[in-house]
């Protein structure tokens, strides 16, 4: 489905083992009922449980107590850049760890290079893509493993251990990601995602192994090597996009604060800036507001005058 409340998804999972949220218009999901301000934190918490395969429980007056064990869910959403930037800069989505659990990519535009070729095949007609689709159909047709004494929808996936070669590669990747998170290193600003990069690689390696052989008994070194390459790609994308999102948000706050101060100029009390400026600015508290004022001062737009700020017209 393309959208749905967390309550609706929970109700659906009472009678099936897994569910997929797939949408080409992600704004439907991001702006949906469950993502409204008063419900947002609870909805994100529910999605995090789904990501981790945890027990989902609910108690309502109409349905009573519902405890769902062994369910799984998938999320694949396409977003416009303006929506993605706002989501990646959302303190709640960041603070609860939702963004850190998503594999996010925004490929650069191919505009200007998409010239016509008479011999070009649509993607769905390419042999490699057709083979991939055929393998997925084979896997989807196979009955899912469930607990024999469960409710019929409680999944019981088998474990696929790492081979010695895969484990050695994974440990090396884990240590590399950890080293690059220390203060001043290139991943220090994205520690939430970087801390999960090795886990993402392990998940990807397991998926790749099953796609190649549904009866795989372990994760091979080649599967792990490919998974690490994929995880490293998404890590690079996260660093790039997070930087763009933070820069865009910072620029918007600077502009909003400057417009607000000009409307109240030429002298604006410092206390008013802290207490009455636009909410996105006030939410930064005194330290964050101070940094914005310092930046405006460096740009020559404002100047401190005791307990007031002088604003250039």
Steps between C-alpha positions, in 0.01 A plus 500: 500500500609860449377646829330401822481582868709296740174385660377375163829324429491334841144380436603359160795313652264310725410282199821500292871461577643799314406829339666741259469878490594584141421840350609709204345802675660489843339825608182293551679305771715777648201736518245234597282473809752307709771756425308799632684683781297348785547142371838522330726370778274200566479417127879515462543277806262244343695506173825448690354191663401371158852558371646297784248214477391570857173408666218737405238551768187711515218550747185675378149518632354352183749222423633431847855371545689396187856362518665421167819294495727421208360752253711683244455814296674675213510867407586637155399860434582751227512861616543835332829667605320775692317238710816296554702800618236586756480141621876462537515824697202407721631479861239237592574268207870543568483477878287183503732332251254454212721668239800303627320175410413603144709441189466838327631592157445797270680433170627799311288608204572347159344798321706592198633145446182300425541488123283274288633157401305277266664188643432589866292247693251606769621387840227233532623334179865473602606139570660579835187680622274220375714241680480707818121529477469126435705423811289736712179336371645161595577620851162668544314186392679290762299458822655704782636309799274549802507382859317167524328600824440865405193674362575403140658839422795489740806483276791279597780583254805278518832646600772532238839524672801683359776293347850559631582718198179701538558550872855627443377753240211608724724557803736710288211711372358538851833625638547740208156657559573527871838671447345753264248609765753647743499874555617685189477195271289498184210301653480688829204700370296193402571269791143372519519347152869413515440301819254280308699473177649162593157364596362626170780319318416176683131534411583568135740206489231268636245622245750465216586146610135390500434660161795311354405175672185469712658198672829677584657364817728797568600845375800473271791741486388617153150574630639701789745687276214607273283593799776716647530680167125570503504613865797727431310656209201578722730630772652743250153607386395556861802722564434702183123536544515568872746781433272646233196475727673668792638775277157562348332507840766735639456736203121500542531581870747780432267652242194463722673660798631790292158573347340486845762737650468747211124514557570605861814708445706698506563396864377159621539396866710187541233355730241537223720305260518214750132504593305632200695412185351243255452157655765320287749750645370491860516121498880526481507647853743771607819333374362428154342845467833649603675321213246637253552853634876457475464396136276799422753723675788353294296571186461860608120478529475567875716652772485459879412816696498402868173314558378583149577396145530772236366379166614632164207627292 
